[in-house]
């Protein structure tokens, strides 16, 4: 971090901002947005215990892109490892599949709704210029993103060019990845192991004044999920069984860079690499739609989707700035059927909860209803995941780049152990009705032998 003014120097002296050495080594970490809050908890742990990556009292950090530090797009940490080595850990969260591609230093292509092809963001990644980032012992948390190189904003700027990652968190294994491993090539990543179970849920979009159709579609079956994923929507009556439910229900989801998407497609049996049809609510998945005022914008995105779980969560929580109405009060702009509409999306519980999209809470949200839905009558919670009743979850892997060594390998080992320990120490999975972002394997009564099977005992 650069200290270039008397004011900044004074802040250092007061302990508000700490100065680090730009000559310290840096390790680049990317990957899963569903798991980033768990990784953040381990990286920011200042106790120096087995739950920590750094020694006690040595951490300074900054986060950018979200007012909640654990949901930020970018994070930079500086501290002293348990072996006495000071190091930067530079994080950019773009999704599991984009993260695997970045660790392979290659691009993963995505097709937009207009048919144009573009590399997915984060494959490879453009990182925060850690040498000039403002870090603080209490965390410099900025809701805005860093500025472009040469034009810093919010106390940070991006590096001048993109490059691959050293480490990547992934919600699935490389066995089903869009970037599979080939021996003795840069795609042959090192698997440090699986730290625990990563969890997901299904939710309707938030409607302050839900229709009867919305209320009736509180459960969906696995065959209905597969049909809806293929078509991008389904009539509400197809899901609820009530012939009076005439609204269309639209699927909201993630792009090819997402491990959440890979789990959803793999775990359901739909097919890991099959094309889907998905939709966006609000500004489009790449913010190309005009800014909405009080009307929600529903857009068919084809095989594309949101870059992050936070994007899906915000879309599902969007009511068009209204506290009294939502999509259930707006005419369907896609099929022009003369009826209104609502949506269902797949998302990590941590991302949903961070937007106020709650499930299973007491008392329930809005009109005695919950936004989250059951699948075949089963709700997404810790108990149902641990006992094999809820199938939408994955093994969280930490991957290292091909022939990783030195400080990068050291950080990988320390990070893997700290996260595995942190999941246990935070009590994740202990509350039966909880919706934790991760569950330790010690609480699981079931396993998955691969990424594409249902849980078994």
Helices and strands as residue ranges (DSSP letters): H 6-14, E 25-31, H 36-43, E 60-64, G 69-71, E 74-80, E 86-93, H 96-103, E 109-111, E 117-119, E 140-142, E 167-170, G 174-176, E 190-199, E 201-204, H 212-216, E 219-220, H 222-231, E 233-235, H 236-240, E 248-252, H 259-268, E 278-281, E 298-302, H 309-317, G 327-329, E 341-347, H 349-354, E 374-375, H 382-386, E 393-400, H 406-425, E 438-439, G 441-443
